[in-house]
Amino acid sequence: MADNIPSYVLEGIASLIEQAGQDPVAIAKSVELNPAALFQSDMLVNEVKVNDLFEEAARVCEDRFFGVRAGQLKGLDMIGPLWLLALHASTVGEALKLLSDNMALHSQGVSFLVNDQSDAGMSVVIEVAKLKLDLFQSAPKNSGFTQIVEHSMTVICKELRGSLGHNWCPRYVQFRHSAPSDLKPLQKAFGEHLFFNQDVNAIHLSRDDALTPNHRNPDNSISSKAKNLISRDLEASVGHGISFVQRVGRIIRTLINDRGVTAQEVANTLNIPLRTLQYRLKKHNTSYQAQYDKVREELAKHYLSQSELSVSAIAERLHFTDTAALSKFFKNRVGLTPSEYAKRVRLLDK
């Protein structure tokens, strides 16, 4: 099963590239994405190639904020039936939860996890999963996710302003990646309170924001029957659901930076017994520890290549006993020490 999404998510990208004086067809071809997907909305495209297109377009156009600019051109209507589901929520918080619960039916690459902190407010955590390529596709040219993360967050904030007001901004926003030299485009999109080199990508709303009526909803309500109909339409139109192993990996990735995450906590999040979690993972020829280590490897690579965190800070964030333990783990899995890996990435980026 390929990790594919409808090509209407690319609407407007070709024009944005042309405005920068570049050729969108050439950029699409360079990342092995069918250029027709830039101009037709009814194709299926691999999410790995979509991410690669965003990163390559930003590089070729010399536009660090390409993803943000692309997000300002769109609304959540680009995700079709899923947008209709959120549109009928009674409050902003309910709309976000509906997106969180059903995003996997639209995308296996980008996930939303809503964390309702009661009186403290609500946060929307955005994660980008490492996806597989089709058999005959080459590896992506770009390994980063900065553009697609900022793009997704821009689209969400733009949609929230439909109910919360044109001048609304989140309480604060967190990014896993390091800060750009110029913060103004991000401040324009998200407000003044931005934090980088963080353990999550997240948009934080106040409690009042979450309880605000969803003004996009014409009758301010939706029946269970209607929700089920829209959900079935969504699932049928996309045709793919997220696998159990992918769900486990995303939960680990989201929770690991807080205090580390146990198999029992993942089982609780999935609302299943621990033994069921272990059994289902075994049926997929994997284990909780294998998934936990996979996430730690991916996050270590991300922080080494996309953030300014030291190796010791990464070791602490990923719950290794010390720097030596991280180095041993990383060398065994990657074949390089963390410092060697970071040096190689910097050379490749030059």
C-alpha positions as CSV (number, residue, x, y, z in Angstrom):
1,M,0.0,0.0,0.0
2,A,1.4,3.3,-1.1
3,D,1.1,6.4,1.2
4,N,-0.9,8.4,-1.3
5,I,-3.0,11.5,-1.0
6,P,-5.2,13.4,-3.5
7,S,-3.3,15.9,-5.7
8,Y,-5.6,18.8,-4.8
9,V,-3.4,19.4,-1.8
10,L,-0.9,20.9,-4.4
11,E,-3.3,23.5,-5.8
12,G,-1.6,26.9,-6.1
13,I,2.0,25.5,-5.7
14,A,2.8,25.9,-9.4
15,S,1.8,29.6,-9.4
16,L,3.8,30.2,-6.3
17,I,6.9,28.7,-7.9
18,E,6.4,30.7,-11.1
19,Q,6.1,33.9,-9.1
20,A,9.6,33.2,-7.9
21,G,10.8,32.9,-11.5
22,Q,11.3,29.2,-11.4
23,D,9.8,26.3,-13.4
24,P,7.4,24.1,-11.4
25,V,7.5,21.3,-13.9
26,A,11.3,21.1,-13.6
27,I,11.1,21.0,-9.8
28,A,8.5,18.3,-9.8
29,K,10.5,16.2,-12.2
30,S,13.6,16.7,-10.1
31,V,11.9,15.0,-7.1
32,E,10.2,12.4,-9.4
33,L,6.7,13.7,-8.8
34,N,4.5,13.6,-11.9
35,P,4.2,17.3,-13.0
36,A,0.6,16.7,-14.0
37,A,-0.3,16.6,-10.2
38,L,0.5,20.3,-10.0
39,F,-2.3,21.1,-12.4
40,Q,-4.8,18.3,-11.9
41,S,-6.7,17.8,-8.7
42,D,-7.9,14.2,-9.2
43,M,-4.6,12.3,-9.1
44,L,-3.0,10.3,-6.2
45,V,0.5,11.4,-5.2
46,N,3.0,9.9,-2.8
47,E,3.3,11.9,0.4
48,V,7.1,11.4,0.4
49,K,7.3,13.2,-2.9
50,V,4.9,15.9,-1.8
51,N,7.2,16.7,1.1
52,D,10.2,16.5,-1.2
53,L,8.5,19.0,-3.6
54,F,8.0,21.5,-0.8
55,E,11.6,21.3,0.4
56,E,13.0,21.4,-3.1
57,A,10.8,24.3,-4.1
58,A,12.0,26.3,-1.0
59,R,15.6,25.6,-2.0
60,V,15.3,26.4,-5.7
61,C,13.1,29.5,-5.1
62,E,15.5,30.6,-2.3
63,D,12.4,31.0,-0.1
64,R,12.9,29.8,3.4
65,F,9.1,30.4,4.0
66,F,7.7,28.7,0.9
67,G,5.6,26.4,3.0
68,V,4.1,29.3,5.0
69,R,3.3,31.2,1.8
70,A,1.7,28.2,0.2
71,G,-0.4,27.7,3.4
72,Q,-1.7,31.2,3.2
73,L,-3.2,30.4,-0.2
74,K,-5.3,27.5,1.2
75,G,-7.9,26.5,3.6
76,L,-8.8,23.1,5.1
77,D,-11.2,22.6,2.2
78,M,-8.1,21.1,0.5
79,I,-8.7,17.9,2.5
80,G,-12.2,17.4,1.2
81,P,-14.6,15.3,3.3
82,L,-12.5,15.7,6.4
83,W,-13.0,19.4,6.2
84,L,-16.8,18.9,5.9
85,L,-16.6,16.8,9.1
86,A,-14.9,19.6,11.0
87,L,-17.1,22.2,9.5
88,H,-20.1,20.8,11.3
89,A,-18.6,20.8,14.8
90,S,-20.3,23.0,17.4
91,T,-17.1,24.5,18.8
92,V,-13.6,25.2,17.7
93,G,-12.3,22.6,20.1
94,E,-14.7,20.0,18.8
95,A,-13.6,20.8,15.2
96,L,-10.0,20.2,16.1
97,K,-10.8,16.9,17.9
98,L,-12.7,15.7,14.8
99,L,-9.6,16.5,12.6
100,S,-7.4,14.7,15.1
101,D,-9.6,11.6,15.2
102,N,-10.0,11.3,11.4
103,M,-6.8,12.9,9.9
104,A,-5.3,9.4,9.4
105,L,-8.0,8.7,6.8
106,H,-6.7,11.5,4.7
107,S,-2.9,11.4,5.4
108,Q,-0.5,8.9,6.7
109,G,2.3,11.4,6.6
110,V,1.0,14.3,8.7
111,S,-0.9,13.7,11.9
112,F,-2.7,16.0,14.4
113,L,-3.0,15.1,18.1
114,V,-5.2,17.3,20.2
115,N,-4.2,17.6,23.8
116,D,-7.1,19.0,25.9
117,Q,-5.5,20.4,29.0
118,S,-8.8,21.5,30.6
119,D,-8.4,25.0,32.2
120,A,-4.9,25.4,30.7
121,G,-6.3,25.3,27.2
122,M,-5.8,23.1,24.2
123,S,-2.8,22.2,22.0
124,V,-2.6,20.8,18.5
125,V,0.5,18.7,18.0
126,I,1.6,18.2,14.4
127,E,3.8,15.3,13.5
128,V,5.3,14.2,10.3
129,A,5.9,10.4,9.9
130,K,8.6,8.7,7.9
131,L,6.8,7.1,5.0
132,K,7.8,4.4,2.6
133,L,8.4,4.9,-1.1
134,D,7.0,2.8,-3.9
135,L,9.3,0.0,-5.1
136,F,10.7,1.8,-8.1
137,Q,11.1,5.3,-6.6
138,S,14.4,6.6,-5.6
139,A,15.1,8.1,-2.2
140,P,14.0,11.7,-1.6
141,K,16.5,14.5,-2.4
142,N,15.6,16.3,0.9
143,S,15.4,14.8,4.4
144,G,13.8,17.7,6.2
145,F,10.2,18.4,7.1
146,T,10.4,22.1,8.0
147,Q,8.3,23.3,5.0
148,I,5.5,20.8,5.4
149,V,5.3,21.4,9.1
150,E,5.1,25.2,8.8
151,H,2.7,24.7,5.9
152,S,0.3,22.5,7.9
153,M,0.4,24.9,10.9
154,T,-0.3,27.9,8.6
155,V,-3.4,26.2,7.1
156,I,-4.7,25.3,10.6
157,C,-4.3,28.8,11.9
158,K,-5.8,30.4,8.8
159,E,-8.9,28.1,9.3
160,L,-9.1,28.9,13.0
161,R,-9.3,32.6,12.2
162,G,-12.6,31.9,10.5
163,S,-14.2,31.4,13.9
164,L,-11.7,33.3,16.2
165,G,-11.3,36.4,14.2
166,H,-9.0,37.8,11.5
167,N,-6.4,39.1,14.0
168,W,-6.4,35.9,16.2
169,C,-3.1,34.3,17.0
170,P,-2.3,31.3,19.1
171,R,-1.2,31.7,22.7
172,Y,2.2,30.3,21.5
173,V,3.6,28.0,18.9
174,Q,6.4,25.4,19.2
175,F,8.7,24.1,16.5
176,R,11.1,21.1,16.7
177,H,13.4,22.8,14.2
178,S,15.8,25.7,14.8
179,A,14.9,29.4,14.3
180,P,15.4,31.0,10.9
181,S,17.5,34.2,10.7
182,D,14.3,36.2,10.0
183,L,11.3,35.6,12.2
184,K,9.0,38.2,10.6
185,P,7.1,35.8,8.2
186,L,6.5,33.3,11.0
187,Q,5.4,36.1,13.4
188,K,3.0,37.3,10.8
189,A,1.5,33.8,10.4
190,F,1.5,32.7,14.1
191,G,2.1,35.8,16.3
192,E,5.0,36.9,18.5
193,H,5.2,33.9,20.8
194,L,7.4,31.4,19.0
195,F,9.7,28.8,20.5
196,F,12.2,26.7,18.6
197,N,14.3,23.5,19.2
198,Q,11.3,22.2,21.1
199,D,10.2,18.6,21.8
200,V,7.0,19.0,19.7
201,N,5.5,21.0,16.8
202,A,2.4,22.5,18.4
203,I,-0.2,25.3,18.2
204,H,-1.5,26.3,21.7
205,L,-5.0,27.7,22.1
206,S,-6.6,29.2,25.3
207,R,-9.6,27.5,26.9
208,D,-11.8,30.4,25.6
209,D,-10.6,29.8,22.1
210,A,-11.5,26.0,22.3
211,L,-15.0,26.8,23.6
212,T,-15.7,29.4,21.0
213,P,-18.7,28.5,18.7
214,N,-17.6,27.2,15.3
215,H,-18.9,30.0,13.1
216,R,-18.2,27.9,10.0
217,N,-21.1,25.6,11.0
218,P,-24.4,26.9,9.6
219,D,-26.6,25.3,12.2
220,N,-24.0,24.9,14.9
221,S,-24.7,21.2,15.4
222,I,-24.2,17.9,13.8
223,S,-25.9,14.6,14.5
224,S,-24.2,11.3,15.2
225,K,-25.7,9.9,12.0
226,A,-24.4,12.8,9.9
227,K,-20.9,12.4,11.5
228,N,-20.9,8.7,10.6
229,L,-22.0,9.4,7.0
230,I,-19.3,12.0,6.5
231,S,-16.7,9.7,8.1
232,R,-17.7,6.9,5.8
233,D,-17.5,9.2,2.8
234,L,-14.1,10.3,3.9
235,E,-12.8,6.7,4.3
236,A,-14.3,5.7,1.0
237,S,-12.9,8.7,-0.9
238,V,-9.4,8.2,0.4
239,G,-9.3,4.5,0.7
240,H,-6.5,4.2,3.2
241,G,-6.5,4.0,6.9
242,I,-3.4,4.2,9.1
243,S,-1.9,0.9,10.2
244,F,-1.8,-0.2,13.8
245,V,2.0,-0.1,13.9
246,Q,2.0,3.5,12.5
247,R,-0.5,4.6,15.2
248,V,1.8,3.1,17.9
249,G,4.8,4.9,16.4
250,R,3.0,8.3,16.3
251,I,1.9,8.0,19.9
252,I,5.4,7.2,21.0
253,R,6.8,10.1,18.9
254,T,4.3,12.5,20.4
255,L,4.7,11.4,24.1
256,I,8.4,10.5,24.3
257,N,9.7,14.0,24.9
258,D,7.5,14.6,27.9
259,R,8.9,12.0,30.3
260,G,9.5,9.0,28.2
261,V,6.6,6.7,27.3
262,T,5.9,3.2,28.4
263,A,4.1,0.4,26.5
264,Q,1.4,0.7,29.1
265,E,0.9,4.4,28.4
266,V,0.6,3.7,24.7
267,A,-2.0,0.9,25.4
268,N,-3.9,3.4,27.6
269,T,-3.9,5.9,24.8
270,L,-5.2,3.3,22.3
271,N,-7.8,2.2,25.0
272,I,-6.7,-1.4,24.8
273,P,-5.0,-3.8,27.3
274,L,-1.2,-4.0,27.4
275,R,-1.3,-7.7,26.4
276,T,-3.4,-6.8,23.3
277,L,-0.9,-4.1,22.3
278,Q,1.9,-6.6,22.6
279,Y,0.0,-9.3,20.7
280,R,-1.0,-7.1,17.8
281,L,2.6,-5.8,17.4
282,K,3.9,-9.3,17.4
283,K,1.3,-10.2,14.7
284,H,3.0,-7.4,12.6
285,N,6.5,-8.9,13.3
286,T,7.5,-6.1,15.6
287,S,7.5,-5.2,19.2
288,Y,7.1,-2.2,21.4
289,Q,10.8,-1.9,22.0
290,A,11.5,-2.0,18.3
291,Q,9.0,0.8,17.6
292,Y,10.4,2.8,20.6
293,D,13.9,2.5,19.3
294,K,12.9,3.4,15.8
295,V,11.3,6.6,17.0
296,R,14.3,7.5,19.0
297,E,16.6,7.0,16.0
298,E,14.3,9.1,13.8
299,L,14.1,11.9,16.3
300,A,17.8,11.9,17.0
301,K,18.4,12.3,13.3
302,H,15.9,15.1,13.1
303,Y,17.5,17.0,16.0
304,L,21.0,16.5,14.7
305,S,20.1,17.8,11.2
306,Q,17.3,20.3,11.9
307,S,17.9,21.8,15.4
308,E,20.6,23.5,17.3
309,L,20.5,21.1,20.3
310,S,23.7,19.6,21.6
311,V,24.3,15.9,21.6
312,S,23.9,15.9,25.4
313,A,20.6,17.8,25.2
314,I,19.3,15.3,22.6
315,A,20.3,12.4,24.8
316,E,18.4,13.9,27.7
317,R,15.4,14.7,25.6
318,L,15.2,11.1,24.3
319,H,15.8,9.6,27.7
320,F,19.2,8.1,27.3
321,T,21.1,7.7,30.6
322,D,24.0,9.8,29.2
323,T,25.7,11.0,25.9
324,A,27.7,7.8,25.7
325,A,24.5,5.7,25.7
326,L,23.0,7.8,22.9
327,S,26.3,7.5,20.9
328,K,26.4,3.7,21.3
329,F,22.7,3.4,20.3
330,F,23.1,5.7,17.3
331,K,26.4,4.1,16.1
332,N,24.9,0.6,16.2
333,R,21.8,1.6,14.2
334,V,23.2,4.2,11.8
335,G,26.9,3.3,11.5
336,L,28.0,6.8,12.6
337,T,28.3,8.6,15.9
338,P,25.9,11.5,16.3
339,S,28.7,14.0,15.7
340,E,29.8,12.3,12.6
341,Y,26.2,12.2,11.3
342,A,25.7,15.9,12.0
343,K,28.9,16.7,10.2
344,R,27.9,14.7,7.2
345,V,24.5,16.3,7.0
346,R,26.1,19.8,7.1
347,L,28.4,18.8,4.2
348,L,25.6,17.5,2.1
349,D,23.6,20.7,2.7
350,K,26.4,22.9,1.4
